[in-house]
């Protein structure tokens, strides 16, 4: 959702760059904001990532492992 702190601002879209550490079960263990335009967008992107489930990585033997994602751009559009 569009952050309340940004409601009065004169823009209709923003992008937050985020990286997440995904556990073996697909849940997010850590969410790191890489680029944040402010106005509450970084916190909103982190909250969104923490609620999401990801496909976990696998090692060379096919075992599920914890891994960090590449950069994910979270786009907010009003």
C-alpha positions in Angstrom: 0.0 0.0 0.0 0.9 3.6 -0.5 2.5 5.0 2.7 0.5 7.5 4.7 3.6 9.7 4.9 3.6 10.1 1.1 -0.1 10.9 0.7 0.4 14.7 0.4 3.4 14.4 -1.9 3.2 15.3 -5.6 4.4 12.0 -7.2 2.5 8.9 -8.3 5.3 6.3 -8.2 8.4 5.4 -6.4 10.9 2.5 -6.3 12.7 0.9 -3.4 15.7 -1.4 -3.9 15.8 -4.2 -1.4 17.7 -7.4 -0.8 16.4 -10.3 1.3 17.9 -13.3 2.9 15.6 -16.3 2.2 15.6 -19.2 4.6 15.4 -22.9 3.6 11.6 -22.7 4.1 11.1 -19.7 1.8 10.5 -17.1 4.5 12.4 -13.9 4.8 15.0 -13.9 7.6 16.4 -10.4 6.8 15.4 -7.5 4.5 17.9 -4.9 3.7 16.9 -1.6 2.1 19.5 -0.7 -0.6 17.8 2.5 -2.0 15.0 4.3 -0.3 13.2 7.5 -1.6 11.9 8.2 2.0 8.4 9.1 2.9 7.8 5.6 4.4 8.4 3.7 1.2 11.4 1.7 2.6 9.5 0.5 5.6 6.5 -0.4 3.4 8.8 -2.4 1.0 10.4 -4.2 4.0 7.0 -5.1 5.4 5.9 -6.4 2.1 9.0 -8.6 1.7 8.6 -10.0 5.2 5.1 -11.2 4.4 6.1 -12.8 1.1 7.2 -16.4 0.6 10.1 -17.0 -1.8 11.4 -20.1 -3.6 14.5 -21.1 -1.6 17.8 -21.7 -3.2 19.4 -25.1 -3.6 23.0 -26.2 -3.4 24.8 -28.4 -5.9 23.3 -31.5 -4.3 19.8 -30.1 -4.5 19.5 -29.4 -0.7 17.5 -26.3 0.3 19.8 -23.6 1.6 19.6 -20.1 3.0 20.7 -17.4 0.4 20.6 -13.7 -0.3 18.5 -12.5 -3.2 19.8 -10.2 -5.9 18.5 -6.7 -5.9 14.7 -6.5 -6.0 13.0 -3.3 -7.1 9.7 -2.8 -5.3 7.6 -0.4 -7.4 4.8 1.7 -5.7 2.2 3.2 -8.0 -0.7 5.3 -7.0 
